[in-house]
């Protein structure tokens, strides 16, 4: 049987885009995962990244219940095409990406990131780094041939084969990336709580922080998958952080999402930092001279005056990466990027005292934690004091779940008549009671509305889930959260 990736998307209901394939775990049958993997590898053959049989293809996964089955399908597809799968096991997404970059081989991560465990995904990385928008058309146009005999009527393997033996190298290399660069006592004197939940990097975090001298306490470990979203933090996780901090035992708390590429860092009071605030502080520690960050992120990065260049992009790591590449090509020396979810990307090698931390241009959680903790230690400040040094601009975000993409698009279309004056009138009808008069519209990604009082409402459908997201910015944290809640209530109504 031959099937195009475009047809596969329609038949399976498993969406395919720059971030890879994502859908309900029940829809991600062995056949669907096998076909998507084969399409990706065929695309790499077409652009010359895979050239001969026996070349390696790395794979890893998170702790979702469906991950083992999907990883087996991914590895089998690679093996059936004549390649040598390297099963990296259950490791963070940046560990798999780093292994691929260092060995110049494709790297595939099975993860649904922060979404609930009834869903899963497959994230594809080329040998040269993340898949970018320019690759999406080539991947989507692939036609793959499937041997019907290896699949049952339910779309799963008729005769399952045992999983490939796990290689620990990717996980070990990721840990040593940091232990070899930072001194063994870099975090000495700091007391850190690690909220482990079901993050695939939970033990990695404990190992790195403790080997760098911190006093580390594991907290909240769960064998059931918990969908921690670093951009829309659950009330339960807010309360847990406050409860742990109230003991007075910690200088900070750290955590990550399911595949551990997006960080959570709290201050000593148990207040989780917004991802875009964490990104600014990490960039300051790294002495960045160029920052690429999506249009939705906190404007404190411009207002603080710490950085030579700020480049605003559409939302999504592929757009941030392209911007970073352009900054490097233009001559910037320390080029970084970050997103509102906290994911931090390093596009330049960092050299200090004869040691080199190599570029890792994909979302990474660990560098953010270390950057903030080390900045606080070097300045002899608490994490809350670091955050207070920033201009008083606060962001908040939340989302409407199970919100059809077509419905989201229809809402945005209501405010895109072709006449900016008319659009402002329509926007003020809906949101004027919340924020007042509209002064500016930005359609770089979704709709970002600036009001006369400098408050912001940014509306955008999620790119990888049936969700409608709202970002807000205001002069206080409480006001930003209030705007988000009021705006989503209007939308939902």
C-alpha positions in Angstrom: 0.0 0.0 0.0 1.2 3.5 -0.8 0.0 6.5 1.1 1.0 10.2 1.1 1.7 12.0 4.4 -1.1 14.4 3.5 -3.6 11.6 3.1 -2.3 10.0 6.3 -3.1 13.2 8.2 -6.7 13.1 7.0 -7.2 9.4 7.6 -5.6 9.2 11.0 -6.5 12.5 12.5 -2.9 12.8 13.6 -1.7 16.3 12.7 1.7 16.8 11.1 3.7 20.0 11.2 7.0 21.6 12.0 6.9 20.2 15.6 6.3 16.7 14.2 3.2 14.5 14.5 0.7 14.8 17.3 -2.6 13.2 18.1 -4.6 10.9 20.3 -2.6 7.9 21.4 -5.3 5.6 20.1 -5.0 7.3 16.7 -1.2 7.0 16.7 -1.3 3.3 15.7 1.9 1.4 14.9 1.1 1.9 11.2 0.7 5.6 11.5 3.9 6.1 13.5 5.8 3.8 11.2 4.6 5.8 8.2 5.4 9.2 9.6 8.9 8.0 10.5 9.4 6.5 7.1 8.3 9.8 5.5 10.7 11.8 7.6 13.6 9.5 6.8 12.7 9.6 3.1 12.8 13.4 3.2 16.3 13.3 4.7 17.4 11.0 1.9 16.0 13.5 -0.6 18.0 16.4 0.8 21.2 14.2 1.2 21.3 13.9 5.0 21.0 10.1 4.8 23.0 8.5 2.1 23.7 4.9 2.8 22.4 1.8 4.6 23.7 1.3 8.2 23.7 5.0 9.1 22.4 5.6 12.7 19.1 7.2 13.7 18.7 8.2 17.4 15.4 7.9 19.3 14.2 8.6 22.8 11.0 9.1 24.6 9.1 10.4 27.7 7.1 8.6 30.4 3.7 8.5 28.8 2.0 5.1 28.8 1.9 5.0 25.0 5.6 6.0 24.5 7.2 2.6 24.5 4.9 1.4 21.7 5.5 4.4 19.6 9.3 4.2 20.1 9.2 0.6 18.9 7.3 1.7 15.8 9.8 4.5 15.1 12.8 2.2 15.6 11.3 -0.5 13.4 10.6 1.9 10.6 14.3 3.0 10.6 15.5 -0.6 10.8 13.3 -1.7 7.9 14.7 1.1 5.8 18.2 -0.2 6.4 19.3 2.2 9.1 20.7 1.4 12.6 18.3 2.7 15.3 20.0 3.9 18.5 17.5 3.6 21.4 18.5 6.4 23.8 15.8 5.4 26.2 13.8 7.7 28.4 15.8 10.9 28.3 15.0 14.7 27.9 14.3 16.0 24.4 17.5 18.2 24.4 19.6 15.1 25.3 18.3 13.3 22.2 18.8 16.4 20.0 22.3 16.9 21.4 23.3 13.3 20.7 22.1 13.8 17.1 24.0 17.1 16.7 27.2 15.7 18.1 27.1 12.6 15.9 25.6 14.3 12.9 22.7 11.9 12.7 18.8 12.4 12.8 17.2 12.3 16.2 13.6 11.4 16.9 11.9 12.1 20.2 8.6 10.5 21.1 6.7 12.9 23.3 3.5 14.9 23.6 5.4 17.5 25.7 2.9 19.1 28.1 -0.4 17.8 26.7 -2.4 15.1 28.6 -1.3 11.5 28.4 -4.2 10.4 26.2 -2.2 12.1 23.4 1.4 11.7 22.2 3.7 12.9 19.5 6.8 12.3 17.5 9.3 15.2 17.2 11.8 15.0 14.3 15.3 16.5 14.3 17.6 16.6 11.3 21.3 15.9 11.7 21.8 19.6 11.5 19.2 20.5 14.1 15.5 21.1 14.5 13.1 20.7 11.5 12.3 24.2 10.2 9.3 25.6 8.3 11.1 25.2 5.1 11.3 21.4 5.7 7.6 21.0 6.4 6.5 21.0 2.7 9.1 18.5 1.7 8.2 16.2 4.6 4.4 16.5 4.0 4.7 15.7 0.3 6.4 12.3 0.9 4.6 9.2 -0.3 5.5 6.1 1.7 5.0 2.4 0.8 3.8 0.1 3.6 3.8 -3.6 3.8 0.3 -4.5 4.8 1.4 -7.9 5.9 3.2 -6.5 9.0 0.1 -4.8 10.3 -3.1 -6.2 11.8 -6.6 -4.9 11.2 -6.2 -2.5 14.1 -3.2 -0.8 12.5 -0.8 -2.3 15.0 2.0 -4.8 14.3 0.7 -8.3 13.6 3.9 -9.7 15.1 5.6 -7.3 17.5 9.4 -7.4 17.7 11.3 -6.7 20.9 12.5 -3.2 21.5 16.1 -2.3 20.6 18.5 -2.4 23.5 18.8 0.9 25.3 22.1 2.9 25.0 22.7 5.3 28.0 25.2 7.4 26.1 22.8 10.3 25.1 21.7 10.8 28.7 25.2 10.6 30.1 26.5 13.0 27.5 23.8 15.5 28.4 24.7 15.4 32.1 28.4 15.7 31.3 27.8 18.7 29.1 27.1 20.7 32.2 29.4 19.0 34.7 32.4 19.5 32.4 31.7 23.2 31.9 30.7 24.4 35.4 32.9 24.0 38.4 32.1 21.2 40.9 31.2 23.7 43.6 29.3 26.2 41.4 26.1 25.8 43.3 27.6 25.2 46.7 25.5 26.7 49.5 22.3 26.6 47.6 19.3 24.5 48.7 17.2 23.4 45.7 14.0 21.5 45.6 13.4 19.5 42.4 9.7 19.0 41.6 10.1 15.7 39.8 6.4 14.6 39.0 6.6 12.6 35.7 9.2 14.7 33.9 11.5 12.4 32.0 14.5 14.5 33.1 13.7 14.3 36.8 16.7 12.2 37.8 18.9 14.1 35.4 18.1 17.4 37.2 18.9 15.9 40.6 22.2 14.5 39.3 23.4 17.7 37.6 22.4 20.1 40.5 23.9 17.8 43.2 27.1 17.2 41.3 27.5 21.0 41.0 27.4 21.4 44.8 23.8 22.2 45.6 21.9 20.5 48.4 19.1 18.9 46.5 15.7 17.5 47.7 13.6 15.5 45.3 9.9 16.4 45.6 6.5 15.2 44.2 7.7 12.2 42.2 4.8 10.5 40.4 4.6 7.3 38.5 1.4 8.5 36.8 1.9 11.0 34.0 1.2 14.6 35.0 0.7 17.2 32.2 2.7 20.0 33.6 2.5 23.0 31.2 5.2 25.7 31.9 3.2 28.3 30.0 -0.1 27.6 31.8 0.8 26.4 35.2 -1.8 24.3 36.9 -3.2 25.6 40.2 -2.1 22.4 41.9 1.5 23.1 40.9 1.2 26.7 42.1 0.0 25.5 45.5 2.7 22.8 45.8 5.4 25.3 45.2 4.0 27.6 47.9 3.7 24.7 50.4 7.2 23.5 49.8 8.7 27.1 50.0 6.8 27.7 53.3 9.0 25.2 55.0 11.9 27.7 54.5 14.2 24.9 53.3 14.8 26.1 49.8 16.5 28.9 47.9 14.6 27.9 44.8 12.5 25.2 43.3 13.0 23.8 39.8 11.1 21.5 37.5 10.4 20.8 33.8 7.6 19.6 31.5 7.1 16.1 30.4 10.0 15.9 27.9 12.1 18.2 30.1 13.0 20.8 27.5 11.0 23.6 29.1 11.9 24.7 32.7 10.1 25.9 35.7 12.1 27.9 38.3 10.6 29.4 41.4 12.0 32.0 43.8 12.5 31.3 47.5 8.9 32.1 48.2 7.6 29.4 45.8 6.5 31.8 43.0 7.1 30.2 39.7 8.9 32.6 37.3 7.3 33.2 33.9 9.2 31.6 31.2 10.0 34.9 29.5 11.3 36.4 32.7 13.5 33.3 33.3 14.8 33.7 29.7 15.8 37.3 30.3 17.7 36.4 33.5 19.5 33.4 31.9 20.5 35.6 28.9 21.9 38.2 31.3 24.0 35.5 33.0 25.3 34.3 29.6 26.1 37.9 28.6 24.1 37.6 25.4 24.5 40.3 22.8 21.6 39.2 20.6 18.2 37.7 21.7 15.6 36.2 19.5 12.2 35.9 21.2 8.6 35.6 20.1 6.3 38.6 19.9 4.3 37.2 22.8 7.1 37.5 25.3 7.5 40.2 28.0 8.6 43.6 26.8 10.9 43.9 29.9 13.6 42.5 27.7 13.6 45.8 25.7 13.0 48.0 28.7 15.8 46.6 30.9 18.5 47.9 28.4 20.8 45.0 29.1 21.1 43.7 25.6 22.5 45.1 22.3 19.9 43.5 20.0 16.3 42.1 20.5 14.8 40.3 17.5 11.0 39.6 17.7 9.7 36.5 15.9 6.5 34.5 15.4 5.7 31.9 18.1 7.6 28.6 17.8 11.1 27.4 18.1 11.6 27.1 14.3 11.1 30.9 13.9 13.4 31.6 16.9 16.1 29.4 15.3 15.9 31.1 12.0 16.2 34.5 13.7 19.2 33.3 15.7 20.9 32.0 12.5 20.4 35.4 10.9 21.8 37.1 14.0 24.9 34.9 13.9 25.4 35.5 10.2 25.2 39.3 10.9 28.1 39.0 13.3 26.6 38.7 16.8 28.9 36.8 19.1 26.6 35.4 21.9 23.3 34.6 20.3 20.5 33.1 22.3 16.7 32.7 22.1 13.9 31.9 24.5 10.2 31.4 24.4 7.3 32.2 26.8 7.2 28.5 27.8 10.8 28.9 29.2 12.5 26.9 26.5 16.0 28.4 26.0 18.1 28.0 22.8 21.8 28.6 22.6 23.2 29.4 19.1 26.7 30.2 20.1 29.5 28.4 21.9 30.2 29.9 25.3 33.8 29.9 26.3 35.0 30.7 29.9 38.3 29.9 31.6 39.4 27.6 28.8 36.1 25.6 28.9 33.5 25.5 26.2 29.8 25.0 26.4 28.8 24.2 22.9 25.8 25.6 21.1 22.5 23.7 21.5 20.0 25.4 19.3 16.9 23.6 20.6 14.8 24.1 23.7 16.8 23.3 26.9 15.6 23.5 30.5 18.8 22.9 32.4 20.7 26.0 31.1 17.9 28.2 32.4 18.0 26.8 35.9 21.7 27.0 36.1 21.8 30.5 34.6 19.4 31.9 37.1 20.9 30.1 40.2 24.4 31.2 39.3 23.3 34.8 38.5 21.7 35.0 41.9 24.8 33.5 43.6 27.2 35.8 41.8 25.2 38.9 42.7 24.5 37.7 46.3 20.8 38.1 45.7 17.7 35.9 46.1 15.8 34.8 43.0 13.0 37.1 43.9 15.4 40.0 44.0 16.7 39.2 40.6 13.2 39.2 39.2 12.5 42.5 41.0 15.5 44.1 39.2 13.5 43.9 35.9 11.2 46.7 34.8 7.6 46.2 36.2 6.2 44.3 33.3 4.3 41.1 34.0 2.9 38.5 31.7 0.3 35.8 32.1 -1.2 33.3 29.8 -3.9 30.6 29.8 -5.9 28.6 27.3 -9.3 27.3 26.4 -8.9 23.5 26.0 -10.7 21.4 23.4 -11.3 24.6 21.4 -11.6 23.8 17.7 -9.0 25.4 15.5 -11.7 26.5 13.0 -13.5 28.3 15.8 -10.2 30.0 16.8 -9.6 31.1 13.3 -13.1 32.5 13.0 -12.7 34.6 16.1 -9.5 36.1 14.7 -11.1 36.7 11.4 -13.7 38.8 13.1 -10.9 41.3 13.9 -9.3 41.3 10.5 -11.7 43.1 8.1 -9.0 44.8 6.1 -9.6 48.1 7.8 -7.5 48.8 11.0 -9.9 51.5 12.1 -12.9 49.1 11.9 -10.9 46.3 13.6 -10.1 48.6 16.5 -13.8 49.4 16.9 -14.7 45.7 17.0 -11.9 44.9 19.4 -13.0 47.7 21.8 -16.5 46.4 21.7 -15.3 43.1 23.0 -12.3 44.1 25.2 -12.7 47.8 25.8 -14.3 47.3 29.1 -11.3 45.3 30.2 -8.4 47.5 28.9 -9.7 50.6 27.3 -8.7 52.2 24.0 -6.8 50.3 21.4 -3.6 52.0 20.1 -1.8 49.2 18.2 -2.3 45.9 16.4 0.4 43.4 15.6 -0.4 40.3 13.5 3.0 38.7 13.5 1.4 35.7 15.1 -2.2 35.7 15.9 -3.4 39.1 17.1 -1.5 41.2 19.6 -3.5 44.2 20.9 -1.8 47.1 22.7 -4.0 49.5 24.6 -3.4 53.2 25.6 -2.6 52.1 29.2 0.2 49.9 27.8 -1.7 46.7 28.7 -1.6 43.9 26.1 -4.0 41.1 25.0 -2.5 38.6 22.6 -4.8 36.0 21.1 -3.6 32.9 19.2 -4.7 29.4 18.4 -2.3 26.8 19.6 -0.1 25.4 16.8 -0.1 21.8 18.0 -3.3 21.2 20.0 -7.0 22.2 19.8 -6.6 25.1 22.2 -7.1 28.8 22.1 -4.3 30.7 24.0 -4.4 34.2 25.5 -1.4 36.1 26.6 -1.6 39.3 28.6 0.9 41.9 29.8 0.4 44.6 32.5 2.1 46.5 35.2 1.3 44.0 37.9 1.2 40.2 38.0 -2.4 40.3 39.4 -3.6 42.6 36.6 -2.0 40.4 33.9 -3.8 37.3 35.3 -7.0 39.2 35.6 -6.8 40.4 32.0 -6.2 36.8 30.8 -9.2 35.4 32.7 -11.5 38.2 31.6 -10.4 38.0 27.9 -10.8 34.2 27.8 -14.2 34.5 29.4 -15.2 36.9 26.6 -13.9 34.5 24.0 -15.6 31.5 25.5 -18.8 33.4 25.6 
